[in-house]
Amino acid sequence: MTEQLDRLRGGVAVITGAASGIGEALALQVAELDMRVVLADISKARIDELAATIEANGGRALAVETDVSNPEALDTLADAAY
């Protein structure tokens, strides 16, 4: 498992539903793998807080307000992740 995780280091992870629960927990774990984390959720204030927490701990994060039911919002998210 460690070898598989090592291959992710330095990559980019897009986490939808990042404002709470499993999405938030996953974002925090991914940030520990030295990955850039793109936090997506409709709760902009909460993902801004999470991004600040990740960055305060030495990680790289970007908060993108996203409604995954909106195709245009998903295009914006994909552009931000790139």
C-alpha positions as a Markdown table, in Angstrom:
| # | Residue | x | y | z |
|---|---|---|---|---|
| 1 | Met | 0.0 | 0.0 | 0.0 |
| 2 | Thr | 2.8 | 2.4 | 0.8 |
| 3 | Glu | 4.2 | 2.1 | -2.7 |
| 4 | Gln | 0.8 | 2.9 | -4.2 |
| 5 | Leu | 0.5 | 6.0 | -2.0 |
| 6 | Asp | 4.0 | 7.1 | -2.9 |
| 7 | Arg | 3.0 | 7.2 | -6.6 |
| 8 | Leu | 0.4 | 9.9 | -5.7 |
| 9 | Arg | 2.9 | 12.3 | -4.1 |
| 10 | Gly | 3.2 | 15.5 | -5.9 |
| 11 | Gly | -0.1 | 15.0 | -7.8 |
| 12 | Val | -3.4 | 16.8 | -7.7 |
| 13 | Ala | -6.5 | 15.6 | -6.0 |
| 14 | Val | -10.0 | 17.1 | -6.5 |
| 15 | Ile | -12.2 | 16.4 | -3.5 |
| 16 | Thr | -15.9 | 17.1 | -4.0 |
| 17 | Gly | -18.0 | 17.5 | -0.9 |
| 18 | Ala | -14.9 | 18.7 | 0.9 |
| 19 | Ala | -16.7 | 20.9 | 3.4 |
| 20 | Ser | -17.5 | 18.1 | 5.9 |
| 21 | Gly | -17.5 | 14.5 | 6.7 |
| 22 | Ile | -15.7 | 12.0 | 4.5 |
| 23 | Gly | -14.8 | 14.7 | 2.0 |
| 24 | Glu | -13.1 | 16.8 | 4.6 |
| 25 | Ala | -11.3 | 13.8 | 6.2 |
| 26 | Leu | -10.1 | 12.7 | 2.7 |
| 27 | Ala | -8.8 | 16.2 | 1.9 |
| 28 | Leu | -6.8 | 16.3 | 5.1 |
| 29 | Gln | -5.3 | 12.9 | 4.4 |
| 30 | Val | -4.5 | 13.7 | 0.8 |
| 31 | Ala | -2.7 | 16.9 | 1.8 |
| 32 | Glu | -0.4 | 14.8 | 4.0 |
| 33 | Leu | 0.7 | 13.0 | 0.8 |
| 34 | Asp | 2.3 | 16.2 | -0.5 |
| 35 | Met | -0.5 | 16.5 | -3.1 |
| 36 | Arg | -2.2 | 19.7 | -4.2 |
| 37 | Val | -5.7 | 19.5 | -3.0 |
| 38 | Val | -8.6 | 21.2 | -4.9 |
| 39 | Leu | -11.5 | 21.5 | -2.4 |
| 40 | Ala | -14.9 | 21.6 | -4.1 |
| 41 | Asp | -18.2 | 22.2 | -2.3 |
| 42 | Ile | -21.2 | 24.6 | -2.3 |
| 43 | Ser | -20.1 | 25.8 | 1.1 |
| 44 | Lys | -17.4 | 28.3 | 0.1 |
| 45 | Ala | -16.7 | 29.7 | 3.6 |
| 46 | Arg | -16.1 | 26.2 | 5.0 |
| 47 | Ile | -13.7 | 25.1 | 2.2 |
| 48 | Asp | -11.9 | 28.4 | 2.5 |
| 49 | Glu | -11.3 | 27.5 | 6.2 |
| 50 | Leu | -10.2 | 24.0 | 5.3 |
| 51 | Ala | -7.8 | 25.3 | 2.7 |
| 52 | Ala | -6.3 | 27.7 | 5.3 |
| 53 | Thr | -5.9 | 24.8 | 7.7 |
| 54 | Ile | -4.2 | 22.6 | 5.1 |
| 55 | Glu | -1.8 | 25.5 | 4.1 |
| 56 | Ala | -1.1 | 26.3 | 7.8 |
| 57 | Asn | 0.1 | 22.7 | 8.1 |
| 58 | Gly | 2.4 | 23.1 | 5.1 |
| 59 | Gly | 0.1 | 21.7 | 2.4 |
| 60 | Arg | -1.2 | 23.2 | -0.8 |
| 61 | Ala | -4.9 | 23.7 | -1.2 |
| 62 | Leu | -7.4 | 25.6 | -3.4 |
| 63 | Ala | -11.0 | 26.1 | -2.5 |
| 64 | Val | -13.4 | 26.2 | -5.5 |
| 65 | Glu | -17.1 | 26.8 | -4.9 |
| 66 | Thr | -18.8 | 24.1 | -6.9 |
| 67 | Asp | -22.3 | 22.8 | -7.4 |
| 68 | Val | -21.7 | 19.3 | -9.0 |
| 69 | Ser | -25.1 | 19.3 | -10.5 |
| 70 | Asn | -24.1 | 22.3 | -12.7 |
| 71 | Pro | -22.0 | 21.3 | -15.8 |
| 72 | Glu | -20.6 | 24.9 | -16.1 |
| 73 | Ala | -19.4 | 24.7 | -12.5 |
| 74 | Leu | -17.7 | 21.4 | -13.2 |
| 75 | Asp | -15.9 | 23.0 | -16.1 |
| 76 | Thr | -14.7 | 25.7 | -13.8 |
| 77 | Leu | -13.6 | 23.1 | -11.3 |
| 78 | Ala | -11.7 | 21.2 | -13.9 |
| 79 | Asp | -10.0 | 24.3 | -15.2 |
| 80 | Ala | -8.9 | 25.2 | -11.6 |
| 81 | Ala | -7.5 | 21.8 | -11.0 |
| 82 | Tyr | -5.5 | 21.9 | -14.1 |
